[in-house]
Amino acid sequence: MNTKKKKAQTEKLLRQWATKKWWKFWVERKNYLGICYNLHLHRINMDLVFDHAESWEEFSGNRAYPVPGGRYVYRKSDNLWIGEYGESRKRLCLYLADVVADMSAEEFEQYII
């Protein structure tokens, strides 16, 4: 897959992960998987999150656990996609989708595994 297509696919996936339709599907199956792991499954390096989460207005202060609540809530949660923590996670997906949309294909290429 060429870089432009992969970039478009990644933006689309991030937007889908933030939607209720996708959320309903995921909650029933793999609600324990976070954004980084999901990106990795689609052959995108999790540095995409690490490199851009700090500029997200809700950033937790921890690049590895950027959603408010950080590592503690991540580890204690049975479902990463519900409640206020889940809503924040979805907003991060939308933010990252906007970041990807604004990147050139050349900038995005560094995140392809």
Backbone hydrogen bonds, N-H to C=O, Kabsch-Sander energy under -0.5 kcal/mol:
donor,donor_aa,acceptor,acceptor_aa,energy
6,K,2,N,-2.4
7,K,3,T,-2.6
8,A,4,K,-2.2
9,Q,5,K,-2.6
10,T,6,K,-2.4
11,E,7,K,-2.3
12,K,8,A,-2.3
13,L,9,Q,-2.7
14,L,10,T,-2.5
15,R,11,E,-2.0
16,Q,12,K,-2.5
17,W,13,L,-2.7
18,A,14,L,-0.8
19,T,16,Q,-1.6
23,W,19,T,-2.7
24,K,20,K,-2.9
25,F,21,K,-1.6
26,W,22,W,-2.9
27,V,23,W,-3.1
28,E,24,K,-1.1
29,R,26,W,-1.6
30,K,26,W,-1.6
33,L,30,K,-1.5
38,N,34,G,-2.1
39,L,35,I,-2.6
40,H,36,C,-2.4
41,L,37,Y,-2.2
42,H,38,N,-0.9
42,H,39,L,-0.9
43,R,40,H,-2.1
44,I,39,L,-2.1
45,N,111,Y,-3.7
48,L,45,N,-1.9
49,V,46,M,-1.1
50,F,46,M,-1.9
51,D,47,D,-3.4
52,H,48,L,-0.8
52,H,49,V,-0.7
53,A,49,V,-2.5
55,S,52,H,-1.0
56,W,53,A,-1.9
59,F,56,W,-1.8
60,S,66,P,-2.1
63,R,61,G,-0.5
65,Y,62,N,-0.6
70,G,67,V,-2.5
73,V,69,G,-1.5
74,Y,70,G,-2.1
75,R,71,R,-2.8
76,K,72,Y,-1.8
77,S,73,V,-1.5
80,L,31,N,-2.6
82,I,79,N,-0.9
86,G,82,I,-2.0
87,E,83,G,-2.3
88,S,84,E,-2.4
89,R,85,Y,-2.1
90,K,86,G,-2.2
91,R,87,E,-2.1
92,L,88,S,-2.3
93,C,89,R,-1.9
94,L,90,K,-2.1
95,Y,91,R,-2.4
96,L,92,L,-2.9
97,A,93,C,-2.3
98,D,94,L,-2.0
99,V,95,Y,-2.2
100,V,96,L,-2.8
101,A,97,A,-2.4
102,D,98,D,-1.7
103,M,99,V,-0.8
103,M,100,V,-1.0
108,F,104,S,-2.3
109,E,105,A,-1.9
110,Q,106,E,-0.5
110,Q,107,E,-0.7
111,Y,108,F,-2.5
112,I,109,E,-1.5
113,I,43,R,-2.5
